[in-house]
Amino acid sequence: LREGIPIGESGPSGLPTVPWGMQAILEYFKQHYGNPPIIIYENGYATVNIESLPLSDALNDQPKVNYLHSYLESLLSAI
């Protein structure tokens, strides 16, 4: 939340999805630190009780696909 207003859509864990935040921090490092090499080891999507889902539902996880797609788009824009 920023001043009581959500900064992004919440995932199942309640954590906000903010792909523009990744883009902003990468662009900041690029501008202020001479575009250093950066390795992103993890950027996961928390799920709740996925073990209880049938395999077909667990594999057809459109919210997770949307999450990864939006973050990869922001990453590409920052490059």
PDB file of N, CA, C and O in Angstrom:
ATOM      1  N   LEU A   1       0.833  -1.189   0.000  1.00  0.00           N
ATOM      2  CA  LEU A   1       0.000   0.000   0.000  1.00  0.00           C
ATOM      3  C   LEU A   1       0.871   1.244   0.000  1.00  0.00           C
ATOM      4  O   LEU A   1       1.905   1.303   0.665  1.00  0.00           O
ATOM      5  N   ARG A   2       0.446   2.201  -0.733  1.00  0.00           N
ATOM      6  CA  ARG A   2       1.092   3.508  -0.711  1.00  0.00           C
ATOM      7  C   ARG A   2      -0.010   4.513  -0.412  1.00  0.00           C
ATOM      8  O   ARG A   2      -0.921   4.716  -1.215  1.00  0.00           O
ATOM      9  N   GLU A   3       0.088   5.142   0.762  1.00  0.00           N
ATOM     10  CA  GLU A   3      -0.929   6.089   1.229  1.00  0.00           C
ATOM     11  C   GLU A   3      -2.314   5.450   1.219  1.00  0.00           C
ATOM     12  O   GLU A   3      -3.299   6.083   0.839  1.00  0.00           O
ATOM     13  N   GLY A   4      -2.375   4.186   1.642  1.00  0.00           N
ATOM     14  CA  GLY A   4      -3.636   3.473   1.733  1.00  0.00           C
ATOM     15  C   GLY A   4      -4.160   2.911   0.431  1.00  0.00           C
ATOM     16  O   GLY A   4      -5.225   2.294   0.410  1.00  0.00           O
ATOM     17  N   ILE A   5      -3.432   3.112  -0.661  1.00  0.00           N
ATOM     18  CA  ILE A   5      -3.871   2.645  -1.977  1.00  0.00           C
ATOM     19  C   ILE A   5      -2.988   1.471  -2.396  1.00  0.00           C
ATOM     20  O   ILE A   5      -1.763   1.578  -2.348  1.00  0.00           O
ATOM     21  N   PRO A   6      -3.597   0.339  -2.813  1.00  0.00           N
ATOM     22  CA  PRO A   6      -2.786  -0.800  -3.256  1.00  0.00           C
ATOM     23  C   PRO A   6      -1.882  -0.414  -4.433  1.00  0.00           C
ATOM     24  O   PRO A   6      -2.309   0.286  -5.351  1.00  0.00           O
ATOM     25  N   ILE A   7      -0.622  -0.883  -4.390  1.00  0.00           N
ATOM     26  CA  ILE A   7       0.319  -0.565  -5.472  1.00  0.00           C
ATOM     27  C   ILE A   7       0.291  -1.611  -6.574  1.00  0.00           C
ATOM     28  O   ILE A   7       0.878  -1.411  -7.638  1.00  0.00           O
ATOM     29  N   GLY A   8      -0.382  -2.714  -6.328  1.00  0.00           N
ATOM     30  CA  GLY A   8      -0.484  -3.766  -7.330  1.00  0.00           C
ATOM     31  C   GLY A   8      -1.549  -4.764  -6.943  1.00  0.00           C
ATOM     32  O   GLY A   8      -2.040  -4.764  -5.814  1.00  0.00           O
ATOM     33  N   GLU A   9      -1.896  -5.597  -7.871  1.00  0.00           N
ATOM     34  CA  GLU A   9      -2.881  -6.644  -7.637  1.00  0.00           C
ATOM     35  C   GLU A   9      -2.293  -7.674  -6.676  1.00  0.00           C
ATOM     36  O   GLU A   9      -1.112  -8.005  -6.781  1.00  0.00           O
ATOM     37  N   SER A  10      -3.089  -8.180  -5.750  1.00  0.00           N
ATOM     38  CA  SER A  10      -2.600  -9.166  -4.793  1.00  0.00           C
ATOM     39  C   SER A  10      -2.721 -10.571  -5.347  1.00  0.00           C
ATOM     40  O   SER A  10      -3.698 -10.917  -6.012  1.00  0.00           O
ATOM     41  N   GLY A  11      -1.700 -11.380  -5.058  1.00  0.00           N
ATOM     42  CA  GLY A  11      -1.737 -12.791  -5.420  1.00  0.00           C
ATOM     43  C   GLY A  11      -2.412 -13.581  -4.317  1.00  0.00           C
ATOM     44  O   GLY A  11      -2.937 -12.990  -3.373  1.00  0.00           O
ATOM     45  N   PRO A  12      -2.412 -14.914  -4.412  1.00  0.00           N
ATOM     46  CA  PRO A  12      -3.083 -15.754  -3.417  1.00  0.00           C
ATOM     47  C   PRO A  12      -2.525 -15.585  -2.009  1.00  0.00           C
ATOM     48  O   PRO A  12      -3.245 -15.793  -1.033  1.00  0.00           O
ATOM     49  N   SER A  13      -1.266 -15.215  -1.890  1.00  0.00           N
ATOM     50  CA  SER A  13      -0.662 -15.057  -0.569  1.00  0.00           C
ATOM     51  C   SER A  13      -0.969 -13.700   0.042  1.00  0.00           C
ATOM     52  O   SER A  13      -0.670 -13.460   1.212  1.00  0.00           O
ATOM     53  N   GLY A  14      -1.571 -12.805  -0.749  1.00  0.00           N
ATOM     54  CA  GLY A  14      -1.851 -11.456  -0.269  1.00  0.00           C
ATOM     55  C   GLY A  14      -0.757 -10.465  -0.603  1.00  0.00           C
ATOM     56  O   GLY A  14      -0.928  -9.262  -0.405  1.00  0.00           O
ATOM     57  N   LEU A  15       0.377 -10.957  -1.111  1.00  0.00           N
ATOM     58  CA  LEU A  15       1.465 -10.063  -1.499  1.00  0.00           C
ATOM     59  C   LEU A  15       1.141  -9.408  -2.836  1.00  0.00           C
ATOM     60  O   LEU A  15       0.600 -10.063  -3.726  1.00  0.00           O
ATOM     61  N   PRO A  16       1.465  -8.127  -2.990  1.00  0.00           N
ATOM     62  CA  PRO A  16       1.136  -7.453  -4.250  1.00  0.00           C
ATOM     63  C   PRO A  16       2.050  -7.885  -5.392  1.00  0.00           C
ATOM     64  O   PRO A  16       3.220  -8.209  -5.187  1.00  0.00           O
ATOM     65  N   THR A  17       1.494  -7.882  -6.586  1.00  0.00           N
ATOM     66  CA  THR A  17       2.239  -8.133  -7.812  1.00  0.00           C
ATOM     67  C   THR A  17       2.580  -6.779  -8.410  1.00  0.00           C
ATOM     68  O   THR A  17       1.691  -6.038  -8.829  1.00  0.00           O
ATOM     69  N   VAL A  18       3.876  -6.453  -8.451  1.00  0.00           N
ATOM     70  CA  VAL A  18       4.305  -5.114  -8.874  1.00  0.00           C
ATOM     71  C   VAL A  18       5.459  -5.231  -9.874  1.00  0.00           C
ATOM     72  O   VAL A  18       6.600  -4.920  -9.533  1.00  0.00           O
ATOM     73  N   PRO A  19       5.175  -5.676 -11.102  1.00  0.00           N
ATOM     74  CA  PRO A  19       6.252  -5.838 -12.074  1.00  0.00           C
ATOM     75  C   PRO A  19       6.953  -4.537 -12.418  1.00  0.00           C
ATOM     76  O   PRO A  19       8.146  -4.547 -12.721  1.00  0.00           O
ATOM     77  N   TRP A  20       6.243  -3.417 -12.379  1.00  0.00           N
ATOM     78  CA  TRP A  20       6.881  -2.134 -12.674  1.00  0.00           C
ATOM     79  C   TRP A  20       7.926  -1.789 -11.617  1.00  0.00           C
ATOM     80  O   TRP A  20       8.829  -0.994 -11.875  1.00  0.00           O
ATOM     81  N   GLY A  21       7.807  -2.380 -10.431  1.00  0.00           N
ATOM     82  CA  GLY A  21       8.802  -2.147  -9.385  1.00  0.00           C
ATOM     83  C   GLY A  21      10.145  -2.756  -9.746  1.00  0.00           C
ATOM     84  O   GLY A  21      11.190  -2.154  -9.498  1.00  0.00           O
ATOM     85  N   MET A  22      10.124  -3.959 -10.336  1.00  0.00           N
ATOM     86  CA  MET A  22      11.369  -4.581 -10.781  1.00  0.00           C
ATOM     87  C   MET A  22      12.007  -3.738 -11.878  1.00  0.00           C
ATOM     88  O   MET A  22      13.216  -3.505 -11.867  1.00  0.00           O
ATOM     89  N   GLN A  23      11.199  -3.287 -12.816  1.00  0.00           N
ATOM     90  CA  GLN A  23      11.716  -2.452 -13.899  1.00  0.00           C
ATOM     91  C   GLN A  23      12.321  -1.173 -13.342  1.00  0.00           C
ATOM     92  O   GLN A  23      13.398  -0.760 -13.774  1.00  0.00           O
ATOM     93  N   ALA A  24      11.650  -0.546 -12.398  1.00  0.00           N
ATOM     94  CA  ALA A  24      12.135   0.717 -11.834  1.00  0.00           C
ATOM     95  C   ALA A  24      13.476   0.542 -11.122  1.00  0.00           C
ATOM     96  O   ALA A  24      14.374   1.367 -11.285  1.00  0.00           O
ATOM     97  N   ILE A  25      13.618  -0.522 -10.337  1.00  0.00           N
ATOM     98  CA  ILE A  25      14.872  -0.705  -9.602  1.00  0.00           C
ATOM     99  C   ILE A  25      16.008  -1.060 -10.552  1.00  0.00           C
ATOM    100  O   ILE A  25      17.140  -0.625 -10.342  1.00  0.00           O
ATOM    101  N   LEU A  26      15.729  -1.842 -11.595  1.00  0.00           N
ATOM    102  CA  LEU A  26      16.774  -2.166 -12.570  1.00  0.00           C
ATOM    103  C   LEU A  26      17.205  -0.927 -13.351  1.00  0.00           C
ATOM    104  O   LEU A  26      18.393  -0.739 -13.612  1.00  0.00           O
ATOM    105  N   GLU A  27      16.251  -0.091 -13.723  1.00  0.00           N
ATOM    106  CA  GLU A  27      16.595   1.149 -14.422  1.00  0.00           C
ATOM    107  C   GLU A  27      17.365   2.097 -13.509  1.00  0.00           C
ATOM    108  O   GLU A  27      18.247   2.817 -13.975  1.00  0.00           O
ATOM    109  N   TYR A  28      17.045   2.109 -12.213  1.00  0.00           N
ATOM    110  CA  TYR A  28      17.774   2.932 -11.247  1.00  0.00           C
ATOM    111  C   TYR A  28      19.239   2.493 -11.185  1.00  0.00           C
ATOM    112  O   TYR A  28      20.146   3.322 -11.248  1.00  0.00           O
ATOM    113  N   PHE A  29      19.459   1.183 -11.062  1.00  0.00           N
ATOM    114  CA  PHE A  29      20.838   0.684 -11.027  1.00  0.00           C
ATOM    115  C   PHE A  29      21.572   1.004 -12.320  1.00  0.00           C
ATOM    116  O   PHE A  29      22.751   1.358 -12.298  1.00  0.00           O
ATOM    117  N   LYS A  30      20.878   0.880 -13.442  1.00  0.00           N
ATOM    118  CA  LYS A  30      21.486   1.182 -14.736  1.00  0.00           C
ATOM    119  C   LYS A  30      21.941   2.639 -14.788  1.00  0.00           C
ATOM    120  O   LYS A  30      23.060   2.922 -15.217  1.00  0.00           O
ATOM    121  N   GLN A  31      21.094   3.555 -14.361  1.00  0.00           N
ATOM    122  CA  GLN A  31      21.389   4.986 -14.447  1.00  0.00           C
ATOM    123  C   GLN A  31      22.391   5.459 -13.398  1.00  0.00           C
ATOM    124  O   GLN A  31      23.233   6.310 -13.685  1.00  0.00           O
ATOM    125  N   HIS A  32      22.308   4.912 -12.185  1.00  0.00           N
ATOM    126  CA  HIS A  32      23.134   5.423 -11.092  1.00  0.00           C
ATOM    127  C   HIS A  32      24.414   4.637 -10.835  1.00  0.00           C
ATOM    128  O   HIS A  32      25.316   5.135 -10.162  1.00  0.00           O
ATOM    129  N   TYR A  33      24.508   3.417 -11.360  1.00  0.00           N
ATOM    130  CA  TYR A  33      25.676   2.582 -11.082  1.00  0.00           C
ATOM    131  C   TYR A  33      26.336   2.044 -12.345  1.00  0.00           C
ATOM    132  O   TYR A  33      27.077   1.063 -12.286  1.00  0.00           O
ATOM    133  N   GLY A  34      26.076   2.672 -13.479  1.00  0.00           N
ATOM    134  CA  GLY A  34      26.778   2.303 -14.706  1.00  0.00           C
ATOM    135  C   GLY A  34      26.372   0.968 -15.301  1.00  0.00           C
ATOM    136  O   GLY A  34      27.193   0.293 -15.924  1.00  0.00           O
ATOM    137  N   ASN A  35      25.122   0.578 -15.120  1.00  0.00           N
ATOM    138  CA  ASN A  35      24.601  -0.644 -15.725  1.00  0.00           C
ATOM    139  C   ASN A  35      25.411  -1.889 -15.342  1.00  0.00           C
ATOM    140  O   ASN A  35      25.925  -2.587 -16.217  1.00  0.00           O
ATOM    141  N   PRO A  36      25.525  -2.170 -14.029  1.00  0.00           N
ATOM    142  CA  PRO A  36      26.321  -3.324 -13.604  1.00  0.00           C
ATOM    143  C   PRO A  36      25.611  -4.633 -13.943  1.00  0.00           C
ATOM    144  O   PRO A  36      24.390  -4.654 -14.099  1.00  0.00           O
ATOM    145  N   PRO A  37      26.367  -5.724 -14.056  1.00  0.00           N
ATOM    146  CA  PRO A  37      25.722  -7.025 -14.240  1.00  0.00           C
ATOM    147  C   PRO A  37      24.880  -7.348 -13.002  1.00  0.00           C
ATOM    148  O   PRO A  37      25.338  -7.164 -11.874  1.00  0.00           O
ATOM    149  N   ILE A  38      23.686  -7.815 -13.206  1.00  0.00           N
ATOM    150  CA  ILE A  38      22.792  -8.176 -12.103  1.00  0.00           C
ATOM    151  C   ILE A  38      22.255  -9.571 -12.386  1.00  0.00           C
ATOM    152  O   ILE A  38      21.831  -9.876 -13.500  1.00  0.00           O
ATOM    153  N   ILE A  39      22.281 -10.405 -11.363  1.00  0.00           N
ATOM    154  CA  ILE A  39      21.734 -11.749 -11.471  1.00  0.00           C
ATOM    155  C   ILE A  39      20.512 -11.830 -10.568  1.00  0.00           C
ATOM    156  O   ILE A  39      20.598 -11.564  -9.369  1.00  0.00           O
ATOM    157  N   ILE A  40      19.390 -12.195 -11.140  1.00  0.00           N
ATOM    158  CA  ILE A  40      18.162 -12.383 -10.370  1.00  0.00           C
ATOM    159  C   ILE A  40      18.012 -13.885 -10.165  1.00  0.00           C
ATOM    160  O   ILE A  40      17.766 -14.630 -11.113  1.00  0.00           O
ATOM    161  N   TYR A  41      18.161 -14.316  -8.924  1.00  0.00           N
ATOM    162  CA  TYR A  41      18.115 -15.745  -8.640  1.00  0.00           C
ATOM    163  C   TYR A  41      16.700 -16.276  -8.482  1.00  0.00           C
ATOM    164  O   TYR A  41      16.428 -17.439  -8.783  1.00  0.00           O
ATOM    165  N   GLU A  42      15.809 -15.431  -8.014  1.00  0.00           N
ATOM    166  CA  GLU A  42      14.454 -15.921  -7.807  1.00  0.00           C
ATOM    167  C   GLU A  42      13.473 -14.771  -7.849  1.00  0.00           C
ATOM    168  O   GLU A  42      13.763 -13.666  -7.391  1.00  0.00           O
ATOM    169  N   ASN A  43      12.329 -15.042  -8.396  1.00  0.00           N
ATOM    170  CA  ASN A  43      11.216 -14.105  -8.384  1.00  0.00           C
ATOM    171  C   ASN A  43       9.957 -14.955  -8.464  1.00  0.00           C
ATOM    172  O   ASN A  43       9.326 -15.065  -9.515  1.00  0.00           O
ATOM    173  N   GLY A  44       9.606 -15.548  -7.337  1.00  0.00           N
ATOM    174  CA  GLY A  44       8.546 -16.542  -7.327  1.00  0.00           C
ATOM    175  C   GLY A  44       7.159 -15.991  -7.082  1.00  0.00           C
ATOM    176  O   GLY A  44       6.977 -14.822  -6.744  1.00  0.00           O
ATOM    177  N   TYR A  45       6.208 -16.851  -7.261  1.00  0.00           N
ATOM    178  CA  TYR A  45       4.792 -16.551  -7.085  1.00  0.00           C
ATOM    179  C   TYR A  45       4.267 -17.493  -6.015  1.00  0.00           C
ATOM    180  O   TYR A  45       4.177 -18.701  -6.234  1.00  0.00           O
ATOM    181  N   ALA A  46       3.925 -16.950  -4.875  1.00  0.00           N
ATOM    182  CA  ALA A  46       3.450 -17.773  -3.767  1.00  0.00           C
ATOM    183  C   ALA A  46       2.052 -18.299  -4.059  1.00  0.00           C
ATOM    184  O   ALA A  46       1.179 -17.563  -4.520  1.00  0.00           O
ATOM    185  N   THR A  47       1.857 -19.567  -3.789  1.00  0.00           N
ATOM    186  CA  THR A  47       0.540 -20.176  -3.962  1.00  0.00           C
ATOM    187  C   THR A  47       0.085 -20.755  -2.633  1.00  0.00           C
ATOM    188  O   THR A  47       0.897 -21.005  -1.742  1.00  0.00           O
ATOM    189  N   VAL A  48      -1.194 -20.962  -2.508  1.00  0.00           N
ATOM    190  CA  VAL A  48      -1.761 -21.489  -1.276  1.00  0.00           C
ATOM    191  C   VAL A  48      -2.398 -22.845  -1.563  1.00  0.00           C
ATOM    192  O   VAL A  48      -3.245 -22.962  -2.449  1.00  0.00           O
ATOM    193  N   ASN A  49      -1.992 -23.863  -0.819  1.00  0.00           N
ATOM    194  CA  ASN A  49      -2.584 -25.206  -0.902  1.00  0.00           C
ATOM    195  C   ASN A  49      -2.601 -25.796  -2.310  1.00  0.00           C
ATOM    196  O   ASN A  49      -3.574 -26.442  -2.700  1.00  0.00           O
ATOM    197  N   ILE A  50      -1.544 -25.580  -3.064  1.00  0.00           N
ATOM    198  CA  ILE A  50      -1.506 -26.140  -4.425  1.00  0.00           C
ATOM    199  C   ILE A  50      -1.455 -27.672  -4.392  1.00  0.00           C
ATOM    200  O   ILE A  50      -1.843 -28.329  -5.358  1.00  0.00           O
ATOM    201  N   GLU A  51      -0.976 -28.234  -3.282  1.00  0.00           N
ATOM    202  CA  GLU A  51      -0.885 -29.695  -3.173  1.00  0.00           C
ATOM    203  C   GLU A  51      -2.260 -30.351  -3.227  1.00  0.00           C
ATOM    204  O   GLU A  51      -2.378 -31.509  -3.625  1.00  0.00           O
ATOM    205  N   SER A  52      -3.299 -29.619  -2.830  1.00  0.00           N
ATOM    206  CA  SER A  52      -4.644 -30.201  -2.795  1.00  0.00           C
ATOM    207  C   SER A  52      -5.357 -30.128  -4.145  1.00  0.00           C
ATOM    208  O   SER A  52      -6.436 -30.699  -4.300  1.00  0.00           O
ATOM    209  N   LEU A  53      -4.771 -29.437  -5.118  1.00  0.00           N
ATOM    210  CA  LEU A  53      -5.402 -29.316  -6.433  1.00  0.00           C
ATOM    211  C   LEU A  53      -5.164 -30.563  -7.275  1.00  0.00           C
ATOM    212  O   LEU A  53      -4.125 -31.209  -7.141  1.00  0.00           O
ATOM    213  N   PRO A  54      -6.112 -30.906  -8.138  1.00  0.00           N
ATOM    214  CA  PRO A  54      -5.841 -31.964  -9.121  1.00  0.00           C
ATOM    215  C   PRO A  54      -4.682 -31.526 -10.021  1.00  0.00           C
ATOM    216  O   PRO A  54      -4.494 -30.334 -10.264  1.00  0.00           O
ATOM    217  N   LEU A  55      -3.918 -32.486 -10.505  1.00  0.00           N
ATOM    218  CA  LEU A  55      -2.742 -32.182 -11.314  1.00  0.00           C
ATOM    219  C   LEU A  55      -3.086 -31.300 -12.509  1.00  0.00           C
ATOM    220  O   LEU A  55      -2.336 -30.378 -12.828  1.00  0.00           O
ATOM    221  N   SER A  56      -4.207 -31.569 -13.174  1.00  0.00           N
ATOM    222  CA  SER A  56      -4.577 -30.768 -14.353  1.00  0.00           C
ATOM    223  C   SER A  56      -4.794 -29.303 -13.982  1.00  0.00           C
ATOM    224  O   SER A  56      -4.432 -28.415 -14.753  1.00  0.00           O
ATOM    225  N   ASP A  57      -5.382 -29.039 -12.809  1.00  0.00           N
ATOM    226  CA  ASP A  57      -5.576 -27.656 -12.362  1.00  0.00           C
ATOM    227  C   ASP A  57      -4.253 -27.014 -11.963  1.00  0.00           C
ATOM    228  O   ASP A  57      -4.018 -25.839 -12.244  1.00  0.00           O
ATOM    229  N   ALA A  58      -3.391 -27.784 -11.308  1.00  0.00           N
ATOM    230  CA  ALA A  58      -2.094 -27.251 -10.890  1.00  0.00           C
ATOM    231  C   ALA A  58      -1.237 -26.892 -12.098  1.00  0.00           C
ATOM    232  O   ALA A  58      -0.482 -25.920 -12.055  1.00  0.00           O
ATOM    233  N   LEU A  59      -1.346 -27.665 -13.173  1.00  0.00           N
ATOM    234  CA  LEU A  59      -0.560 -27.389 -14.377  1.00  0.00           C
ATOM    235  C   LEU A  59      -1.148 -26.252 -15.207  1.00  0.00           C
ATOM    236  O   LEU A  59      -0.420 -25.591 -15.948  1.00  0.00           O
ATOM    237  N   ASN A  60      -2.447 -26.016 -15.096  1.00  0.00           N
ATOM    238  CA  ASN A  60      -3.112 -24.943 -15.834  1.00  0.00           C
ATOM    239  C   ASN A  60      -3.294 -23.747 -14.896  1.00  0.00           C
ATOM    240  O   ASN A  60      -4.419 -23.370 -14.569  1.00  0.00           O
ATOM    241  N   ASP A  61      -2.190 -23.165 -14.476  1.00  0.00           N
ATOM    242  CA  ASP A  61      -2.186 -22.099 -13.472  1.00  0.00           C
ATOM    243  C   ASP A  61      -2.040 -20.741 -14.163  1.00  0.00           C
ATOM    244  O   ASP A  61      -0.957 -20.157 -14.175  1.00  0.00           O
ATOM    245  N   GLN A  62      -3.128 -20.252 -14.730  1.00  0.00           N
ATOM    246  CA  GLN A  62      -3.084 -19.004 -15.500  1.00  0.00           C
ATOM    247  C   GLN A  62      -2.637 -17.799 -14.675  1.00  0.00           C
ATOM    248  O   GLN A  62      -1.901 -16.964 -15.200  1.00  0.00           O
ATOM    249  N   PRO A  63      -3.046 -17.663 -13.398  1.00  0.00           N
ATOM    250  CA  PRO A  63      -2.530 -16.523 -12.622  1.00  0.00           C
ATOM    251  C   PRO A  63      -1.001 -16.516 -12.521  1.00  0.00           C
ATOM    252  O   PRO A  63      -0.377 -15.456 -12.590  1.00  0.00           O
ATOM    253  N   LYS A  64      -0.400 -17.697 -12.358  1.00  0.00           N
ATOM    254  CA  LYS A  64       1.063 -17.771 -12.283  1.00  0.00           C
ATOM    255  C   LYS A  64       1.693 -17.430 -13.629  1.00  0.00           C
ATOM    256  O   LYS A  64       2.712 -16.742 -13.684  1.00  0.00           O
ATOM    257  N   VAL A  65       1.090 -17.909 -14.711  1.00  0.00           N
ATOM    258  CA  VAL A  65       1.579 -17.586 -16.053  1.00  0.00           C
ATOM    259  C   VAL A  65       1.511 -16.078 -16.278  1.00  0.00           C
ATOM    260  O   VAL A  65       2.457 -15.484 -16.794  1.00  0.00           O
ATOM    261  N   ASN A  66       0.398 -15.458 -15.894  1.00  0.00           N
ATOM    262  CA  ASN A  66       0.253 -14.001 -16.043  1.00  0.00           C
ATOM    263  C   ASN A  66       1.301 -13.256 -15.227  1.00  0.00           C
ATOM    264  O   ASN A  66       1.881 -12.275 -15.693  1.00  0.00           O
ATOM    265  N   TYR A  67       1.542 -13.730 -14.001  1.00  0.00           N
ATOM    266  CA  TYR A  67       2.546 -13.123 -13.120  1.00  0.00           C
ATOM    267  C   TYR A  67       3.930 -13.171 -13.779  1.00  0.00           C
ATOM    268  O   TYR A  67       4.608 -12.149 -13.886  1.00  0.00           O
ATOM    269  N   LEU A  68       4.336 -14.352 -14.215  1.00  0.00           N
ATOM    270  CA  LEU A  68       5.659 -14.493 -14.826  1.00  0.00           C
ATOM    271  C   LEU A  68       5.765 -13.676 -16.107  1.00  0.00           C
ATOM    272  O   LEU A  68       6.799 -13.059 -16.364  1.00  0.00           O
ATOM    273  N   HIS A  69       4.723 -13.666 -16.900  1.00  0.00           N
ATOM    274  CA  HIS A  69       4.716 -12.897 -18.145  1.00  0.00           C
ATOM    275  C   HIS A  69       4.893 -11.405 -17.867  1.00  0.00           C
ATOM    276  O   HIS A  69       5.673 -10.733 -18.543  1.00  0.00           O
ATOM    277  N   SER A  70       4.172 -10.889 -16.876  1.00  0.00           N
ATOM    278  CA  SER A  70       4.269  -9.453 -16.582  1.00  0.00           C
ATOM    279  C   SER A  70       5.655  -9.078 -16.059  1.00  0.00           C
ATOM    280  O   SER A  70       6.174  -8.014 -16.397  1.00  0.00           O
ATOM    281  N   TYR A  71       6.258  -9.939 -15.239  1.00  0.00           N
ATOM    282  CA  TYR A  71       7.596  -9.637 -14.732  1.00  0.00           C
ATOM    283  C   TYR A  71       8.645  -9.754 -15.831  1.00  0.00           C
ATOM    284  O   TYR A  71       9.580  -8.954 -15.879  1.00  0.00           O
ATOM    285  N   LEU A  72       8.503 -10.734 -16.708  1.00  0.00           N
ATOM    286  CA  LEU A  72       9.458 -10.858 -17.814  1.00  0.00           C
ATOM    287  C   LEU A  72       9.335  -9.689 -18.784  1.00  0.00           C
ATOM    288  O   LEU A  72      10.342  -9.229 -19.324  1.00  0.00           O
ATOM    289  N   GLU A  73       8.118  -9.202 -19.015  1.00  0.00           N
ATOM    290  CA  GLU A  73       7.945  -8.007 -19.854  1.00  0.00           C
ATOM    291  C   GLU A  73       8.644  -6.799 -19.234  1.00  0.00           C
ATOM    292  O   GLU A  73       9.313  -6.041 -19.937  1.00  0.00           O
ATOM    293  N   SER A  74       8.493  -6.617 -17.923  1.00  0.00           N
ATOM    294  CA  SER A  74       9.144  -5.495 -17.245  1.00  0.00           C
ATOM    295  C   SER A  74      10.656  -5.638 -17.264  1.00  0.00           C
ATOM    296  O   SER A  74      11.377  -4.654 -17.434  1.00  0.00           O
ATOM    297  N   LEU A  75      11.136  -6.860 -17.090  1.00  0.00           N
ATOM    298  CA  LEU A  75      12.570  -7.116 -17.153  1.00  0.00           C
ATOM    299  C   LEU A  75      13.106  -6.781 -18.539  1.00  0.00           C
ATOM    300  O   LEU A  75      14.150  -6.139 -18.662  1.00  0.00           O
ATOM    301  N   LEU A  76      12.412  -7.203 -19.567  1.00  0.00           N
ATOM    302  CA  LEU A  76      12.820  -6.906 -20.935  1.00  0.00           C
ATOM    303  C   LEU A  76      12.826  -5.399 -21.190  1.00  0.00           C
ATOM    304  O   LEU A  76      13.738  -4.891 -21.842  1.00  0.00           O
ATOM    305  N   SER A  77      11.837  -4.691 -20.695  1.00  0.00           N
ATOM    306  CA  SER A  77      11.788  -3.233 -20.867  1.00  0.00           C
ATOM    307  C   SER A  77      12.965  -2.545 -20.178  1.00  0.00           C
ATOM    308  O   SER A  77      13.467  -1.532 -20.664  1.00  0.00           O
ATOM    309  N   ALA A  78      13.400  -3.095 -19.049  1.00  0.00           N
ATOM    310  CA  ALA A  78      14.519  -2.498 -18.317  1.00  0.00           C
ATOM    311  C   ALA A  78      15.844  -2.723 -19.027  1.00  0.00           C
ATOM    312  O   ALA A  78      16.768  -1.922 -18.884  1.00  0.00           O
ATOM    313  N   ILE A  79      15.945  -3.802 -19.789  1.00  0.00           N
ATOM    314  CA  ILE A  79      17.177  -4.102 -20.514  1.00  0.00           C
ATOM    315  C   ILE A  79      17.263  -3.170 -21.688  1.00  0.00           C
ATOM    316  O   ILE A  79      18.223  -3.231 -22.456  1.00  0.00           O
TER     317      ILE A  79
END
